[in-house]
């Protein structure tokens, strides 16, 4: 058995949760749950242990949604590790506003749907509904 990919979610009581996690050697990782599904995905065993050792995990605020062994093929809908997923966003304008307001992406850099998706991917953010819309129109993100 190799690495385990774990998908964590946060309870519906939160609209956004971001917490710093110490993973050793002074390294700190920002674990962020945003968007409708509020997920965080990682295959880093040390980070998984630190997440599962938090009070928020122990009280059920953060919970393990799914896990996959790296020997298993992953379903297509599993987001890349350490990605924030905005599954409910269904307009490019809304995604553009999130990227500009929450992540400081310059509006002038997001001139069309492809540039919005590109900016999101650079920040390890996913807008799956928008990516599907873009692909169905014949464009690749």
C-alpha positions in Angstrom: 0.0 0.0 0.0 1.4 3.4 -1.0 0.2 6.9 -0.4 -3.3 7.6 0.7 -5.1 10.5 -0.9 -7.6 12.0 1.6 -10.4 14.4 0.9 -11.5 16.5 4.0 -14.6 18.6 4.3 -15.8 21.1 6.8 -19.3 21.2 8.3 -22.0 23.4 6.8 -21.8 25.8 9.7 -18.7 27.3 8.1 -18.7 29.2 4.8 -14.9 29.5 4.8 -12.2 28.0 7.1 -8.5 28.5 6.8 -6.0 27.2 9.4 -2.3 27.1 9.6 -0.8 23.6 10.1 2.8 23.0 11.3 4.2 20.0 9.4 7.8 20.0 10.7 11.1 21.8 10.1 9.3 25.1 10.6 7.2 24.5 7.6 3.6 25.8 7.8 0.9 24.8 5.4 -2.3 26.9 5.0 -5.2 24.5 4.9 -8.2 26.2 3.4 -11.8 25.1 3.0 -13.8 27.4 0.6 -16.6 27.2 -1.8 -19.8 25.2 -1.6 -18.3 21.8 -0.9 -15.5 23.2 1.3 -12.9 20.5 0.5 -9.2 20.1 1.1 -7.3 17.3 -0.7 -3.9 16.0 0.2 -1.7 12.8 0.0 0.9 14.2 2.5 0.7 11.7 5.4 2.3 14.2 7.8 -0.2 16.9 6.9 -3.1 14.4 7.2 -1.9 13.5 10.7 -1.7 17.1 11.7 -5.2 17.8 10.3 -6.6 14.8 12.2 -4.9 15.9 15.4 -6.7 19.3 15.4 -9.6 20.0 17.8 -11.7 20.9 14.7 -11.2 17.3 13.3 -11.8 15.7 16.7 -15.1 17.6 17.3 -16.3 16.7 13.7 -16.1 20.2 12.3 -13.6 18.9 9.8 -14.2 15.4 8.7 -12.8 12.8 6.3 -15.0 12.6 3.3 -13.2 10.0 1.2 -9.8 8.4 0.9 -8.1 6.5 -1.9 -5.0 4.3 -2.0 -2.6 5.4 -4.8 -2.8 1.9 -6.3 -6.5 2.5 -7.0 -7.6 4.5 -10.1 -9.1 7.8 -8.9 -12.6 8.8 -10.0 -12.5 11.7 -12.5 -14.3 14.0 -10.1 -11.5 13.9 -7.4 -9.8 17.3 -7.2 -6.0 17.5 -7.3 -4.3 17.4 -4.0 -4.2 20.6 -2.0 -6.8 22.3 -4.2 -9.7 24.4 -3.1 -12.8 23.5 -5.0 -15.6 25.9 -5.9 -18.2 23.4 -7.2 -21.3 25.6 -7.0 -19.9 28.6 -8.9 -21.7 28.6 -12.3 -20.8 32.0 -13.8 -17.5 33.2 -15.0 -18.3 36.7 -13.6 -18.7 35.2 -10.1 -15.4 33.3 -10.4 -13.7 36.5 -11.6 -15.0 38.4 -8.5 -13.8 35.6 -6.2 -10.3 35.6 -7.8 -10.1 39.4 -7.6 -11.5 40.0 -4.2 -10.2 36.9 -2.3 -7.0 36.2 -4.1 -5.9 39.6 -5.5 -5.8 38.6 -9.1 -5.9 41.8 -11.3 -9.3 42.1 -13.1 -7.5 43.2 -16.3 -5.7 39.8 -16.3 -9.0 38.0 -16.5 -10.3 39.0 -19.9 -12.1 35.9 -21.0 -13.3 32.5 -19.6 -10.0 30.7 -20.4 -7.9 33.4 -18.6 -10.2 33.1 -15.5 -9.7 29.3 -15.4 -6.0 29.7 -16.0 -5.7 32.2 -13.1 -7.6 29.9 -10.8 -5.4 26.9 -11.7 -2.3 28.9 -11.0 -3.7 29.4 -7.4 -4.6 25.7 -7.1 -8.3 26.6 -7.3 -10.9 24.7 -9.2 -14.2 25.8 -10.7 -15.4 22.4 -12.1 -18.7 23.6 -13.4 -17.0 26.4 -15.3 -14.4 24.0 -16.7 -17.2 21.7 -17.9 -18.9 24.7 -19.6 -15.7 25.7 -21.3 -15.0 22.2 -22.5 -18.5 21.7 -23.8 -18.1 24.9 -25.9 -15.1 23.3 -27.6 -12.5 25.2 -25.6 -10.0 23.5 -23.3 -9.2 25.3 -20.1 
